[in-house]
Amino acid sequence: MYLPFDEIDFDARLWIYQTDRVLTADEAGTLNEMLKSVLNGWEAHGKALTASGKLFFNRFVVIAVDESKERPSGCSIDTSVGWLKEIGLKMNISFFDRSPAWLDESGTVHTIPLAEVKQAIKNGVIKDNTTVFDNLVQTKAQWMNRWKIPASNSWMKKYLNEAKVNNEEE
């Protein structure tokens, strides 16, 4: 059973998939309608899942399941991955590139290849207060509180601290 994203429980488990390019307004509308359709019939072992899905920033697909009503099975999770692969083929997009770091600069999403993060920090492109997306959050509540965080509170903290030490030594 599909629910609008703002109605899904705060403890709902979620998965975040990012697109390899910005979607147009038409593509975003199409994608949101496709999500509603497939999530409305999503099941685990023949039992309906209470689920939601929504596109944010025309880049991030967030899928959520209220596990208090029915838990998704491995097969149902695999099914959702299959939908995204199928939708991606139809729309010429990929949801499975995990290689970039995701940054929010004044409401605009930017990516930096992971291999270039250290240099971006050294060059001042990424600072302590740069907003980064943590696409590994696992619940809607975490998504609301920790999806967008300062780089200093993310996995980048180690590299930011190294850059500070190196700058002090110079």
C-alpha positions in Angstrom: 0.0 0.0 0.0 1.4 3.3 -1.1 1.5 6.3 1.3 2.7 9.8 0.6 6.2 10.3 1.9 5.1 12.8 4.6 2.7 10.2 6.0 5.1 7.3 6.3 6.2 6.5 9.9 9.4 8.1 11.2 10.8 4.6 12.0 10.2 3.4 8.4 13.3 1.8 7.0 14.6 3.5 3.9 17.0 3.2 1.0 18.4 6.1 -1.0 19.4 5.8 -4.6 21.0 8.6 -6.5 20.7 9.3 -10.2 23.7 9.8 -12.5 22.3 13.0 -13.8 19.8 15.7 -12.9 16.3 14.7 -14.1 14.1 17.2 -15.9 10.8 18.2 -14.4 8.9 15.9 -16.8 11.2 13.0 -15.9 10.8 13.7 -12.2 7.0 13.6 -12.5 7.2 10.4 -14.5 9.5 8.8 -12.0 7.3 9.8 -9.0 4.3 8.3 -10.8 6.1 5.1 -11.5 7.2 4.8 -7.9 3.6 5.3 -6.7 2.5 2.6 -9.1 5.1 -0.1 -8.2 5.1 0.7 -4.4 1.3 0.4 -4.3 1.6 -3.3 -5.2 4.8 -4.1 -3.3 4.5 -7.3 -1.3 6.6 -9.6 0.9 5.5 -13.2 0.9 2.0 -12.2 -0.4 1.4 -9.5 2.2 1.2 -5.9 1.2 4.0 -3.6 2.3 3.1 -0.1 3.5 5.6 1.9 1.5 6.4 5.3 0.1 8.9 6.7 -2.4 9.8 10.1 -3.6 12.4 11.9 -5.7 14.3 14.8 -4.0 16.4 17.4 -5.7 15.7 15.6 -9.0 18.6 13.4 -8.0 17.7 11.2 -5.0 15.1 8.4 -5.0 14.0 7.6 -1.4 12.1 4.5 -0.8 10.6 3.8 2.7 8.8 0.8 4.2 6.9 0.8 7.5 8.3 -2.4 9.1 5.9 -2.2 12.0 3.1 -3.3 9.7 5.0 -5.8 7.6 8.7 -6.4 7.1 10.2 -6.5 3.6 11.9 -9.8 2.6 15.1 -10.2 0.8 13.1 -11.0 -2.3 10.9 -7.9 -2.0 14.0 -5.8 -1.6 15.5 -7.4 -4.7 12.3 -6.6 -6.5 12.6 -2.9 -5.7 16.2 -2.9 -7.0 14.8 -4.6 -10.2 12.2 -1.8 -10.6 14.9 0.8 -10.4 17.0 -1.0 -13.0 14.0 -1.3 -15.3 13.0 2.4 -14.8 16.6 3.4 -15.4 16.6 1.6 -18.7 13.4 3.2 -19.8 14.5 6.7 -18.7 18.2 6.3 -19.6 19.5 6.9 -16.1 21.4 4.9 -13.5 20.6 4.7 -9.8 23.6 2.6 -8.8 26.7 4.7 -9.1 28.2 4.9 -5.6 31.4 6.6 -6.7 30.8 10.3 -6.1 30.5 12.3 -2.8 27.3 14.3 -2.8 27.4 18.0 -1.8 24.7 20.6 -1.4 25.8 24.1 -2.3 22.9 26.5 -1.7 20.3 24.0 -2.7 22.2 22.8 -5.8 23.5 19.2 -5.7 27.1 18.7 -6.8 29.2 15.6 -7.0 32.9 15.0 -6.5 34.5 11.6 -7.3 35.6 9.9 -4.1 39.2 9.8 -5.4 39.2 13.6 -5.5 37.7 14.4 -2.1 41.1 14.8 -0.4 42.3 17.3 -3.0 38.9 19.1 -2.9 39.4 19.5 0.9 43.0 20.7 0.4 41.8 23.2 -2.3 39.1 24.5 0.0 36.2 23.3 -2.2 35.0 21.1 0.8 35.2 22.8 4.2 33.9 21.9 7.7 30.6 23.5 7.0 30.0 22.2 3.5 26.8 20.3 3.4 27.1 16.6 2.4 24.5 14.0 1.8 24.7 10.8 4.0 22.9 8.4 1.7 23.4 5.6 4.2 20.8 6.7 6.7 18.4 3.9 7.5 15.2 5.4 8.8 13.0 8.3 7.9 13.9 9.9 11.2 17.6 9.6 10.4 16.9 11.0 7.0 15.2 14.0 8.5 18.0 14.7 10.9 21.1 13.4 9.3 20.7 13.1 5.6 22.2 16.5 5.0 25.1 17.2 7.5 28.2 19.3 7.7 31.3 17.6 6.2 32.9 17.9 9.7 30.2 15.5 11.0 30.6 13.0 8.1 33.1 10.4 7.0 35.1 13.4 5.6 36.0 14.5 9.1 39.3 12.5 9.0 40.4 14.3 5.8 39.4 17.7 7.1 41.4 17.2 10.3 44.4 16.0 8.2 44.2 19.1 6.1 44.1 21.4 9.2 47.2 19.7 10.6 49.0 20.0 7.3 48.1 23.7 7.0 49.3 24.4 10.5 52.7 22.7 9.7 53.2 24.8 6.6 
